[in-house]
Amino acid sequence: MELKSRIGYWIEIRGYKKMWVAKQIGVSHVVLSRWINDVSIPSVVNLFKLAVLLDCKVDELYERSD
């Protein structure tokens, strides 16, 4: 099982700029980009920060891809 990021989807749906989201979470735009492009995965703490900021559930930030 693999996970596919939906972080970019939620950022777009909410109408936020990626730079703004990165600043709110306390990471660089490069780190956020790595999360969006499935290069790396955020920590549990950062997943919860994203979920609160994007007004979604933590499990909505990723989807399973088999």
N, CA and C atoms as an extended XYZ file, in Angstrom:
198
Properties=species:S:1:pos:R:3:atomname:S:1:resname:S:1:resid:I:1 pbc="F F F"
N         0.844       -1.188        0.000 N   MET     1
C         0.000        0.000        0.000 CA  MET     1
C         0.885        1.246        0.000 C   MET     1
N         0.506        2.187       -0.811 N   GLU     2
C         1.198        3.469       -0.857 CA  GLU     2
C         0.200        4.587       -0.549 C   GLU     2
N         0.732        5.701       -0.124 N   LEU     3
C        -0.091        6.873        0.151 CA  LEU     3
C         0.176        7.947       -0.890 C   LEU     3
N        -0.873        8.596       -1.338 N   LYS     4
C        -0.761        9.694       -2.300 CA  LYS     4
C        -1.255       10.969       -1.632 C   LYS     4
N        -0.418       11.989       -1.703 N   SER     5
C        -0.746       13.257       -1.053 CA  SER     5
C        -1.937       13.948       -1.715 C   SER     5
N        -2.811       14.492       -0.879 N   ARG     6
C        -3.920       15.322       -1.337 CA  ARG     6
C        -3.785       16.730       -0.737 C   ARG     6
N        -2.605       17.018       -0.187 N   ILE     7
C        -2.368       18.313        0.450 CA  ILE     7
C        -2.542       19.446       -0.555 C   ILE     7
N        -1.982       19.290       -1.734 N   GLY     8
C        -2.115       20.310       -2.775 CA  GLY     8
C        -3.563       20.548       -3.161 C   GLY     8
N        -4.341       19.474       -3.217 N   TYR     9
C        -5.775       19.572       -3.518 CA  TYR     9
C        -6.470       20.443       -2.483 C   TYR     9
N        -6.214       20.183       -1.199 N   TRP    10
C        -6.874       20.942       -0.145 CA  TRP    10
C        -6.437       22.404       -0.125 C   TRP    10
N        -5.170       22.640       -0.407 N   ILE    11
C        -4.689       24.028       -0.476 CA  ILE    11
C        -5.423       24.772       -1.593 C   ILE    11
N        -5.547       24.106       -2.738 N   GLU    12
C        -6.236       24.724       -3.881 CA  GLU    12
C        -7.717       24.960       -3.590 C   GLU    12
N        -8.379       23.965       -3.012 N   ILE    13
C        -9.810       24.075       -2.690 CA  ILE    13
C       -10.077       25.253       -1.754 C   ILE    13
N        -9.190       25.443       -0.790 N   ARG    14
C        -9.356       26.531        0.178 CA  ARG    14
C        -8.912       27.883       -0.378 C   ARG    14
N        -8.265       27.891       -1.528 N   GLY    15
C        -7.861       29.144       -2.155 CA  GLY    15
C        -6.644       29.795       -1.520 C   GLY    15
N        -5.810       28.993       -0.856 N   TYR    16
C        -4.619       29.516       -0.196 CA  TYR    16
C        -3.405       29.463       -1.121 C   TYR    16
N        -2.447       30.304       -0.839 N   LYS    17
C        -1.153       30.272       -1.521 CA  LYS    17
C        -0.261       29.293       -0.758 C   LYS    17
N         0.532       28.524       -1.485 N   LYS    18
C         1.406       27.536       -0.851 CA  LYS    18
C         2.408       28.195        0.092 C   LYS    18
N         2.947       29.340       -0.285 N   MET    19
C         3.904       30.049        0.574 CA  MET    19
C         3.241       30.422        1.902 C   MET    19
N         1.995       30.857        1.848 N   TRP    20
C         1.271       31.242        3.055 CA  TRP    20
C         1.053       30.033        3.956 C   TRP    20
N         0.651       28.912        3.363 N   VAL    21
C         0.418       27.686        4.134 CA  VAL    21
C         1.718       27.246        4.810 C   VAL    21
N         2.804       27.251        4.060 N   ALA    22
C         4.096       26.846        4.620 CA  ALA    22
C         4.458       27.711        5.820 C   ALA    22
N         4.251       29.010        5.707 N   LYS    23
C         4.570       29.937        6.805 CA  LYS    23
C         3.706       29.643        8.027 C   LYS    23
N         2.416       29.384        7.822 N   GLN    24
C         1.506       29.099        8.927 CA  GLN    24
C         1.895       27.816        9.663 C   GLN    24
N         2.376       26.833        8.924 N   ILE    25
C         2.760       25.546        9.499 CA  ILE    25
C         4.149       25.629       10.136 C   ILE    25
N         4.946       26.584        9.675 N   GLY    26
C         6.302       26.735       10.217 CA  GLY    26
C         7.347       25.927        9.482 C   GLY    26
N         7.114       25.721        8.164 N   VAL    27
C         8.087       25.016        7.332 CA  VAL    27
C         8.394       25.872        6.108 C   VAL    27
N         9.441       25.505        5.389 N   SER    28
C         9.776       26.231        4.164 CA  SER    28
C         8.842       25.794        3.038 C   SER    28
N         8.772       26.620        1.999 N   HIS    29
C         7.943       26.245        0.849 CA  HIS    29
C         8.497       25.003        0.159 C   HIS    29
N         9.806       24.777        0.280 N   VAL    30
C        10.427       23.584       -0.312 CA  VAL    30
C         9.924       22.330        0.398 C   VAL    30
N         9.858       22.377        1.722 N   VAL    31
C         9.359       21.232        2.496 CA  VAL    31
C         7.899       20.955        2.143 C   VAL    31
N         7.086       22.000        2.082 N   LEU    32
C         5.680       21.822        1.704 CA  LEU    32
C         5.570       21.215        0.311 C   LEU    32
N         6.367       21.681       -0.610 N   SER    33
C         6.371       21.149       -1.975 CA  SER    33
C         6.735       19.661       -1.982 C   SER    33
N         7.670       19.272       -1.131 N   ARG    34
C         8.053       17.856       -1.040 CA  ARG    34
C         6.890       17.008       -0.534 C   ARG    34
N         6.109       17.553        0.382 N   TRP    35
C         4.932       16.834        0.880 CA  TRP    35
C         3.890       16.701       -0.225 C   TRP    35
N         3.654       17.785       -0.948 N   ILE    36
C         2.643       17.801       -2.013 CA  ILE    36
C         3.007       16.818       -3.121 C   ILE    36
N         4.296       16.735       -3.433 N   ASN    37
C         4.765       15.894       -4.550 CA  ASN    37
C         5.207       14.497       -4.126 C   ASN    37
N         4.836       14.093       -2.920 N   ASP    38
C         5.124       12.745       -2.429 CA  ASP    38
C         6.608       12.401       -2.365 C   ASP    38
N         7.443       13.406       -2.150 N   VAL    39
C         8.872       13.164       -1.970 CA  VAL    39
C         9.145       12.812       -0.511 C   VAL    39
N         8.385       13.421        0.388 N   SER    40
C         8.482       13.119        1.814 CA  SER    40
C         7.097       13.240        2.440 C   SER    40
N         7.007       12.802        3.689 N   ILE    41
C         5.719       12.798        4.397 CA  ILE    41
C         5.863       13.656        5.654 C   ILE    41
N         4.895       14.511        5.928 N   PRO    42
C         4.977       15.342        7.140 CA  PRO    42
C         4.869       14.513        8.417 C   PRO    42
N         5.383       15.075        9.492 N   SER    43
C         5.247       14.437       10.803 CA  SER    43
C         3.771       14.444       11.204 C   SER    43
N         3.457       13.661       12.195 N   VAL    44
C         2.074       13.614       12.697 CA  VAL    44
C         1.655       15.001       13.182 C   VAL    44
N         2.538       15.685       13.878 N   VAL    45
C         2.225       17.034       14.367 CA  VAL    45
C         1.896       17.953       13.193 C   VAL    45
N         2.705       17.911       12.136 N   ASN    46
C         2.448       18.771       10.981 CA  ASN    46
C         1.198       18.359       10.213 C   ASN    46
N         0.881       17.081       10.210 N   LEU    47
C        -0.378       16.636        9.586 CA  LEU    47
C        -1.574       17.262       10.304 C   LEU    47
N        -1.521       17.287       11.629 N   PHE    48
C        -2.617       17.885       12.388 CA  PHE    48
C        -2.671       19.394       12.174 C   PHE    48
N        -1.508       20.048       12.093 N   LYS    49
C        -1.488       21.487       11.812 CA  LYS    49
C        -2.121       21.774       10.455 C   LYS    49
N        -1.769       20.962        9.465 N   LEU    50
C        -2.350       21.136        8.126 CA  LEU    50
C        -3.860       20.919        8.151 C   LEU    50
N        -4.301       19.877        8.831 N   ALA    51
C        -5.731       19.574        8.889 CA  ALA    51
C        -6.512       20.714        9.516 C   ALA    51
N        -5.993       21.279       10.586 N   VAL    52
C        -6.668       22.407       11.238 CA  VAL    52
C        -6.691       23.610       10.303 C   VAL    52
N        -5.545       23.922        9.705 N   LEU    53
C        -5.441       25.075        8.812 CA  LEU    53
C        -6.348       24.928        7.585 C   LEU    53
N        -6.387       23.723        7.030 N   LEU    54
C        -7.150       23.487        5.802 CA  LEU    54
C        -8.585       23.051        6.074 C   LEU    54
N        -8.955       22.974        7.355 N   ASP    55
C       -10.304       22.604        7.768 CA  ASP    55
C       -10.750       21.284        7.132 C   ASP    55
N        -9.913       20.265        7.354 N   CYS    56
C       -10.244       18.924        6.873 CA  CYS    56
C        -9.764       17.928        7.919 C   CYS    56
N       -10.051       16.671        7.710 N   LYS    57
C        -9.591       15.624        8.617 CA  LYS    57
C        -8.188       15.190        8.205 C   LYS    57
N        -7.414       14.737        9.167 N   VAL    58
C        -6.047       14.288        8.883 CA  VAL    58
C        -6.059       13.215        7.788 C   VAL    58
N        -6.985       12.277        7.864 N   ASP    59
C        -6.995       11.191        6.882 CA  ASP    59
C        -7.450       11.636        5.492 C   ASP    59
N        -7.916       12.866        5.366 N   GLU    60
C        -8.264       13.390        4.050 CA  GLU    60
C        -7.053       13.989        3.332 C   GLU    60
N        -5.935       14.121        4.034 N   LEU    61
C        -4.728       14.705        3.441 CA  LEU    61
C        -3.971       13.701        2.574 C   LEU    61
N        -4.277       12.417        2.734 N   TYR    62
C        -3.648       11.360        1.939 CA  TYR    62
C        -4.696       10.359        1.520 C   TYR    62
N        -4.456        9.722        0.382 N   GLU    63
C        -5.329        8.641       -0.061 CA  GLU    63
C        -4.484        7.427       -0.349 C   GLU    63
N        -5.070        6.276       -0.170 N   ARG    64
C        -4.372        5.018       -0.461 CA  ARG    64
C        -4.350        4.786       -1.955 C   ARG    64
N        -3.200        4.359       -2.438 N   SER    65
C        -3.106        3.931       -3.843 CA  SER    65
C        -2.407        2.577       -3.854 C   SER    65
N        -3.059        1.619       -4.463 N   ASP    66
C        -2.524        0.253       -4.448 CA  ASP    66
C        -1.766       -0.077       -5.710 C   ASP    66
